[in-house]
C-alpha cells in the first residue's frame, strides 16, 4: 500500500483541478492511501471524493510563520510518504518535498529552469501549450502522473461528489425558475470588473429573460455585492438573501441552478465539475490558455479582452502580465458590457431561449 501526498496549498480552482492527480494515481495504485494538503477554506471541493482518503486542512496565515512551517516539515517526514506530488511548486511545498524522504517526489517547474536544490526526484516541466479540451492546467497535472507511472487511461475531468442529502437541497425550489448564478466579484479586487459594468450585464439578463438571479461572492464581499445590487434596474428578479457562505454550501446551491456567469475562478471550476453550463469573463492579466478548461463555445464559453482587442496589448509575456495584474483597471474599462453581452447573447439563447420575456 502506497502512502501518497498531494500538496496544493493554493486557491479553490487550483485545488479542484489538482484532484485529477488522485483519480489518476488511484488507477496506478488502487490500494494506495491518498492525502491532500490544502488551505482550510478550499477543502470543500475535495470532500466526499472517493479517491481521497484524508485531507489536511491548514490556515494560510498559520503556514506562513516559520516555526509552523518547520513543524509541518517534521510531520511530513514522520508520516513516511512513498510518493509526493507538488503541483503548487513554491518554497513551502518544495521544502516539504525535500525534507520528506519520499522515494518519489514529483513537482512542476518552468521549462529550462534549474532548481537550486534536489527538491524533486522527478521534476516535470510545465507543458509549453495545451493540446486537449481539458485545458493546459489539467494536462499539466495529469502529466505529473503519466510521465512517471504507466497510466493507460488518463482521466482529465475533475469531479465533485455530493451526498444523497446534498442532492436533495431545496433552497431555491420556491422561487421563479430557472435560477442563474452570477459571480459578480472576482476573488480579489483586481479580478473584478467595474461595478457599473456588472450591473449593466445583470440588467440585460433580467430585461431579456424571465429568470431569477443569485449573486455569488466571498463572505467578506457582502457590502460590495450590495453596492452592485443597488445599481441594478430589476431588483425584483434578484434574490440577494439566498446565499451560502461555505464552499460546500455553494456546491449544493450551484447544483440546483441552471448555469453560471462569472469571473474566472473557483466558482467556474465548481460549476464545470457539476456539469453546469458556464460563461466566463477572464481578467485582462489571466493567461486564458492555461485555465480555459473544456471550452467548446456552447456548453462552456468565455471572453478575454486579448481576444476581442489584441491591439490593447503590446505583448503578453510573463513580465507584461505582472504589470497588467498590478493595475488592470485601464484594460477592464475596454472590456465593455457591450462586448461581453455580444458574446453572452448566443450562449443565453442556446441555454435559455424558451425563457425569454
N, C-alpha and C positions, 0 to 999 in steps of 0.2 A: 504493500500500500504506500503510494507516494503522498508525502505532505507537500502541498503546493500553496504558495503565497502570491497574490497579485496586489501590487502596490499602486493605488490610483487615488492619491490624495489631491484631487482637483475638484472641478465643478460637476454639477449633476449630469450634464450631457456627456462629459468625458467618462464618468463612472458607468453610465448606462452603455455607452459604446464599448467600453472595455469588458463588459460582461460576455462578449463573444469569446474572449480568451477562455473563460470557464467552460462554455458549452463545446469548445473545440478540444481543449486538453482532456476533457472527460471522455471524448471519443478515443483518445490515445491511451489514457489510463482510467478505465471505467471505475476502478475501485479506489481511486485517489480521494483524498480529502482536501477540499479547496477552501482557502481563507482569503477574504478580501480585506485590505487595509485602506479605509476611506475616511473622509471627514464625516462627522456625525450627521450633518444636515443633508447628505447625499444618499444615505444608506437605504432610504425608502425604495429606490429603483431596483435594489438587489433583493429585497425581502421576498420570501416565498419562492425564490428561484431554486429549482431542484438541483441545479448544477453547483450551487454554492452551499458549503456546509457550515461556514462560520463567517461572521462579519465583525471585524474590529473597528469600532467607531471611536474616533478621537477628535478633539477640538482643534481647529486650525490654529487658534491663538496659543493653545497649550503646546502644540508640537514645535512652534517657533522658538520656544525657550530652550536654550542649550541643555540644561540639566534634564529636561524631559526627553529631548532627542537622544541623549546618552542612555537614559532608561529604556527607551524604545529599541535602541541598537542591541542592548544586552538581552532584552526579551526575545527579539528575533533570533539571536544566537542560541538562546536556551531552547527555543521551540523547534530547532533542528529541522528546518525545511529542506526537502530534497531539490525542489525547483522554485525559483522566484522569477516572476515576470515583473518588469518595471516599464510600463508604457508611459509613466509620469516623467521619468528621466530628468530629475532635478537633484540638487545637492542632497536633500534629506533621503530620498529614495535610493540614490546611488550609494550613500553611506550605509544604508540598511543592507543593500546587496553585498557590499564589500565586507561588512562585518559578520555576515550571516553564516559563512562556512558551507553554503549550499553547493551541491555538485553542479547544478545548472543555474546560472544567473544570467537571465535573458533580458536585455534592455535596449531601448531605442536610442539612436543617436543620429545627428545630422551626417549626411554622406561626406566623406573626406575629412571629418573631424577626428582627430586623435585624442582619445581620453587620457588624462594625465595619470590615472591610477587604474588598476585592473578591476574596475567595478563589476564587469560582466565577463563570464566565460564565453558568452555568445552575444557580442554587440551586433545589433541588427540595424542597418541604415534605413531611415525613412525612405519610402519609395519616392522616386523623382516625380511621378504623377500617377494618379489613379487610372484604372482601366476597366473597372466594373461598376455596375449600377449602385452598389452599396456605398461607393464613395471612398476616397483615399484614407480617411481616418479609420474606417473599419478594416480596409485592406491591410493597413499597417499592422493592426493588432492581430488579425488572423495570420499574417505573415510571421509574426513572432513565434507562433506555434509551428506552422508548416515549414519554416526554414530550419528548424532544429529537429522536429519529430516527423515521423511518417503520418501524414494526415490525408486519408483517402478521400473523404467527402467533407470539405470545409462548409461550415455553417456561417453565413455572413449576415444574418438577420438578428439584431438584438431583440430580446423578448422581455416583456413584463408579465408577471404571473399574478393573478388575482385569486383570492379565496372565493368559495361559493357565496359567503356572506357579503364580500365586497362587490360581487357581481349583482347582488340584489339591492344595492344602494339606490335610493329613490328620491333624492333631494330635489330633483327637477321635474318629477312626474306631474306636479300640479300646475306647471306654467306652460305658456304657449310654446308649442313645438314647431319647427326644430329649434334646438338651442345651439348657438355658436359660442365658442370660447375665443376671446380676443386677448392675446398677450399685449397689453397696452404699454408696458415698460420693459426695457432691457434689464439684464441682471445688474448692470452698473449704469450710471448716468451717461457715459459716453457710448452706450449701446442703445440709447433711447432716442426716438425721433422727436422733433419739436411737438409740443402738446397740441397746438392748433392743427398740425398735420394729422395727428392721430384722431382728433375729434372730427375732422372733415371726412376721414375714411369711415369712421363709425356712422356718421350722418348719411353717407352714400349707401351703406349697407341697410340701414333702417329705413331710408327713403324708398328703396327698391325691393325690399324683401320683408315678408311677414314672418319675422323671426324674433326670438328673444336672445339678447346678447349678455354674456357674462364677461367680467373683467378678471384676468389673471395677473397677479403681481406678487412680489415678495411681501411678507407681512409688514416690514418696515416701510413699504412704499404706499401704504394706505392713503395718506394725505395727498400724495401726488396723483394717485388714481382718482381720488375725489375731485381734484382740480380738472382732470381731463373730462370726467363725467359732467361737471358743471358747464363745460363748453359745448356739450352735445345737444343737438336740437330735439331729438326724440327720446327723451329720458324715460318715457313710459315703456319703451322696448328694452330697457337696460335693467337687469336685476343686480343691483350693486350689493345686496345683502346676502346673496348666495355666493359663498366663498369658503375655500378650505385653506387653512394656514399651515398644512403639513404636506410633504411630498406624497405620502400615501393617500391623504385626503384628496389631493389634486388628481391623483391617478384614478380614484373612484369616480370623481366628478367628470373628468375628461372622458372616461369610458362611456358615459351616458350622453355626451354631446355629439353633435353631427360632424363638426370639423373644427379645425384650429387655424386662426390667423394670428401671426405673432412675429416678433423679432426672433432672429436665430438664437437658439439657446436650449436649455434643458427641456422646456415645455414642448418644443418641436420634436425632440427625440423621443419624449414620452408618448406623444400623440402617434408618431410613426410606429412605435413598438406596440401600440394598441390598435394599429391598423385603421387609424382615422385620417382622412384627407387633411393635408396641411398646405397653407400658403405662407411662405417665409419671407420676411424682409431682412436682408443682410445689412449689417453695419458697414459703412464705407471702407473700414480697415480690415474686415474679415476676409480671409482668403477662401472664397466660396468653394473652390475645387476641393479643398480639404474637408469641408463639413457638409457638403451638399449630398446627403445620403438618399438614395432611391428616388431621385427627382426625375420624373418622366414627363412633366408638363401637364399631367392630368390628375393623377392621384396626389402627387406631391409637386408643387410648383413654387418658384421663388423669384425674387427680383433683387438685383445688385446694381448699384449706381454705375459700376465699371462696365457692366453690360449695356446699360442704357446710354451713358455718356462717357465713353472711353477717353475723350479729349480732356476730361477733368483731371486725369491722372498723368503726370509727367512720366511716371514709371510705377511699377508695383512690386518693387524689391522688398526684402525684409526690412531694410532701413526706412524705406519710404512708408511702409505700413505702420511702423512705430511712430513716425511723425504724424500721420493721419490719426492714429489712435489717441495721441496726446491732445489733439484738438480737431475732432471730427465735425464740429457744427457747421463749418462752411460747406462741406460736402453734403451733409444732411439737408441743408437748405436746397440743394439741387435735386434731391430725391423727393420731388413734389408729390402731393396727393394725386394730382392728375396722372403722373407717370405710374404710380402704384395702382390706381384704380383701372387704368387701361390694361394692366396685366392681370389684375384681380377679377375683372368682369367676366372673362370667359371661364375662369375657374369656378366662379359662383354660378354661372349659367349651367355649367355641366353638373354640379352637385346639388343645386337648389332651384333650378329653373321653375319647377312646379310651385314654388312658394313665393313667386313674385306678387307684388301688390297690384 
